[in-house]
């Protein structure tokens, strides 16, 4: 049985990718993550059958020893070849989309700055560029709000969502990435995350979040048999809550730096000083790299 592979991106298509519209880039970012989810779930399913290929937790093929290959090659081939074809092509499509988004983000100084950040690759970079409009963001706070990172904004299902759900997911992915690269010597925002987590843990242990814990316990349904309930009932935020706060903090610093770089490029002047410095008089500001 002969199965053709999907055609790789040509030089002409890579050139065309440099002038993608924001709408087209958003579509490709969505497609990339849909394909990734499909590949990972499919690889997870085929692990449970007698399949002559091994996968890691991310759905990527694991390099086998010669002995393992010899054993697996004794298994029936044809049905497995079909599954293998689907997985190979899903992975190839992911890689081709990533290359297209890499070309798209290469065409802008903002995209190059984004990809210079440890933990930010072409997909997240292109997604941020495609979802954010700097002309509608006079301050970093406008980006935070649009990305669902403003804790004062709430959403009732009967109302229009006050933030961009896909941008919020992208920012969550950026936060997860910063956690993963936090031990890399070239990392910046992962270290900010770690410092913030230590700070949050110290305040939590000192009982400084008791009022928040009490309010959550009062207003949300939390199972009494959960670890989260145990933490809240002791006047503390659970570890997952502290983790999320630290990640969001690092992402907000990252987005404020993105805003500063982007604003300068677009308008040719520095953006207005952050609210905490201009209005509240706080002296400390973390400068972009």
C-alpha positions in Angstrom: 0.0 0.0 0.0 1.4 3.4 -1.0 0.4 6.5 0.9 1.6 10.0 -0.3 2.8 12.5 2.2 1.5 16.1 2.4 3.5 18.5 0.4 6.0 20.6 2.3 5.9 24.4 2.3 7.7 25.7 -0.9 9.9 28.8 -1.0 7.0 30.8 -2.7 4.6 29.8 0.0 7.1 30.8 2.7 7.5 34.2 1.0 3.7 34.5 0.9 3.5 33.7 4.6 5.4 36.9 5.3 2.4 39.0 4.2 -0.4 37.1 5.9 -3.2 39.2 7.3 -3.8 39.1 11.0 -7.0 37.2 10.4 -5.1 34.5 8.4 -2.4 34.3 11.1 -5.1 33.8 13.7 -6.6 31.0 11.7 -3.2 29.3 11.3 -2.5 29.6 15.1 -5.9 28.0 15.8 -5.3 25.3 13.3 -1.8 24.6 14.7 -3.2 23.9 18.2 -6.1 21.9 16.9 -3.7 19.6 15.0 -1.4 19.4 18.0 -4.3 18.3 20.2 -5.5 15.8 17.6 -2.0 14.3 17.3 -1.4 14.0 21.0 -4.8 12.4 21.6 -4.4 10.0 18.7 -0.9 9.0 19.8 -2.4 8.4 23.3 -5.1 6.1 21.9 -2.7 4.0 19.7 -0.5 3.4 22.7 -3.2 1.2 24.1 -3.2 -1.1 21.0 -0.6 -3.3 19.6 1.1 -0.6 17.6 4.7 -0.9 16.2 5.7 2.7 17.1 6.3 4.2 20.6 5.3 7.8 21.6 6.1 10.2 24.4 3.5 12.1 26.4 3.5 14.9 23.8 2.6 12.4 21.0 6.2 12.6 19.5 7.7 9.3 18.2 10.4 7.9 20.5 13.7 6.7 19.0 13.8 2.9 19.4 16.8 0.7 19.9 17.6 -1.9 17.2 16.2 -4.7 19.4 12.9 -2.8 19.9 12.6 -2.2 16.2 13.2 -5.9 15.5 10.5 -6.9 17.9 8.0 -4.3 16.6 8.7 -5.1 13.0 7.4 -8.6 13.6 3.9 -7.2 14.1 1.4 -6.9 11.2 2.2 -3.9 9.1 -0.6 -2.5 6.8 -3.2 -1.3 9.3 -0.4 0.3 11.3 0.9 2.0 8.2 -2.4 3.9 7.8 -2.3 5.1 11.4 1.4 6.0 11.1 0.6 8.0 7.9 -2.1 10.1 9.7 0.3 10.8 12.6 3.2 11.6 10.4 1.2 14.0 8.3 -0.4 15.7 11.4 3.1 16.3 12.7 4.3 17.6 9.3 1.3 19.9 9.0 2.1 21.3 12.5 5.7 21.9 11.4 4.7 23.6 8.1 2.3 25.9 9.9 5.0 26.7 12.4 7.3 27.6 9.5 4.6 29.8 8.0 4.1 31.6 11.3 7.8 31.9 11.7 8.0 33.7 8.4 5.0 35.9 9.3 6.6 37.0 12.6 10.0 37.5 10.9 8.5 40.3 8.9 8.2 42.6 11.9 10.6 44.0 14.6 8.0 43.1 17.2 7.9 39.5 16.0 11.7 39.3 16.2 11.7 40.7 19.7 9.0 38.2 20.8 11.0 35.3 19.4 14.1 36.5 21.1 12.4 35.8 24.5 13.3 32.4 26.0 10.1 30.3 25.9 8.3 32.3 23.1 8.3 30.5 19.7 6.9 31.5 16.4 3.3 30.2 17.1 2.8 32.2 20.3 4.6 35.2 18.8 2.4 35.2 15.7 -0.7 34.7 17.8 0.1 37.7 20.0 0.8 39.8 16.9 -2.4 38.7 15.3 -4.7 39.3 18.3 -3.3 42.5 19.7 -3.9 45.9 18.0 -1.4 48.4 19.5 -3.5 51.3 18.2 -6.2 50.2 20.7 -3.8 49.8 23.6 -2.6 53.1 24.9 -1.3 51.4 28.0 -0.2 47.8 29.0 -3.3 47.6 31.1 -5.5 47.6 28.0 -3.6 44.5 26.8 -4.0 42.9 30.2 -7.8 43.5 30.1 -8.1 42.3 26.5 -6.2 39.1 27.5 -8.5 38.4 30.5 -5.7 39.3 33.0 -7.6 42.1 34.8 -9.0 40.6 38.0 -11.6 43.4 38.4 -13.4 42.2 35.2 -15.9 39.4 35.5 -18.1 37.7 33.0 -21.6 36.4 33.3 -22.8 34.0 30.7 -25.7 36.3 29.7 -23.2 39.1 28.9 -20.7 39.7 26.2 -17.3 38.3 27.2 -15.1 41.3 28.2 -11.9 39.7 27.0 -10.5 37.8 24.0 -10.7 34.1 24.9 -8.1 32.9 22.4 -5.7 35.6 23.5 -6.2 34.5 27.1 -5.3 30.9 26.2 -2.2 32.1 24.3 -1.1 34.1 27.4 -1.7 31.0 29.6 0.5 29.0 27.2 3.2 31.7 27.5 3.0 31.4 31.3 3.3 27.6 31.1 6.3 28.0 28.8 8.0 30.5 31.2 7.7 27.9 34.0 9.3 25.2 31.8 12.3 27.4 30.8 12.8 28.9 34.3 16.1 27.0 34.8 17.5 28.1 31.4 20.4 30.5 31.8 19.0 32.7 29.0 15.5 32.9 30.6 14.1 36.1 31.9 10.4 35.7 32.6 10.6 32.3 34.1 12.9 33.7 36.8 10.4 36.5 37.4 7.8 33.8 37.8 9.9 31.9 40.4 10.6 35.1 42.4 6.9 36.0 42.4 5.9 32.5 43.5 8.3 32.6 46.5 6.8 36.0 47.4 3.2 34.8 47.0 4.0 31.7 49.1 5.5 33.8 51.9 2.5 36.1 52.0 0.1 33.1 51.9 1.8 31.4 54.8 1.7 34.7 56.8 -2.1 34.7 56.4 -2.2 37.8 54.3 -4.6 36.3 51.8 -7.2 35.2 54.4 -9.8 37.7 53.3 -9.5 36.4 49.8 -9.7 32.8 50.9 -12.8 33.5 53.0 -14.5 35.3 50.1 -13.8 32.4 47.7 -15.1 29.9 50.2 -18.3 32.0 50.7 -19.0 32.6 47.0 -17.9 29.5 45.2 -18.9 25.9 45.5 -15.9 23.9 46.5 -16.1 20.3 47.5 -15.4 19.8 51.2 -13.3 16.7 50.5 -10.8 18.6 48.3 -7.4 19.9 49.2 -8.5 23.3 47.9 -11.3 23.4 50.5 -8.8 22.5 53.3 -6.5 25.4 52.3 -9.3 28.0 52.0 -10.9 26.9 55.3 -7.5 27.6 56.9 -7.5 31.1 55.5 -4.9 30.3 52.8 -4.9 30.0 49.0 -4.2 26.5 47.7 -0.9 25.8 45.9 -2.6 25.7 42.5 -4.0 29.2 43.1 -0.5 30.5 44.2 1.0 28.9 41.1 -1.5 30.6 38.8 -1.0 34.0 40.4 2.8 33.7 39.9 2.4 32.7 36.3 0.0 35.5 35.6 2.3 38.0 37.2 5.2 37.0 34.9 2.9 37.1 31.9 1.7 40.6 32.8 5.3 41.8 33.1 6.1 40.2 29.7 3.0 41.9 28.1 4.0 45.3 29.6 7.4 44.9 28.0 5.8 43.9 24.7 3.5 47.0 24.9 6.6 49.2 25.5 8.5 47.8 22.5 5.5 47.8 20.2 4.4 51.3 21.2 7.8 52.8 20.6 8.0 51.1 17.2 4.5 52.3 16.1 4.5 55.9 17.6 8.2 56.6 17.8 7.9 57.7 21.5 7.9 56.1 24.9 4.5 54.9 26.1 2.9 56.6 29.1 4.4 55.5 32.4 2.6 52.5 34.1 -0.2 53.5 36.4 1.6 52.3 39.5 4.5 54.6 38.8 2.7 57.6 37.2 -0.2 57.8 39.6 0.6 55.8 42.8 4.2 56.9 42.9 5.8 53.4 43.0 9.4 53.7 42.0 10.2 50.2 40.9 9.9 49.2 37.2 11.2 46.1 35.5 12.7 47.2 32.2 12.3 45.1 29.0 15.2 43.0 27.8 
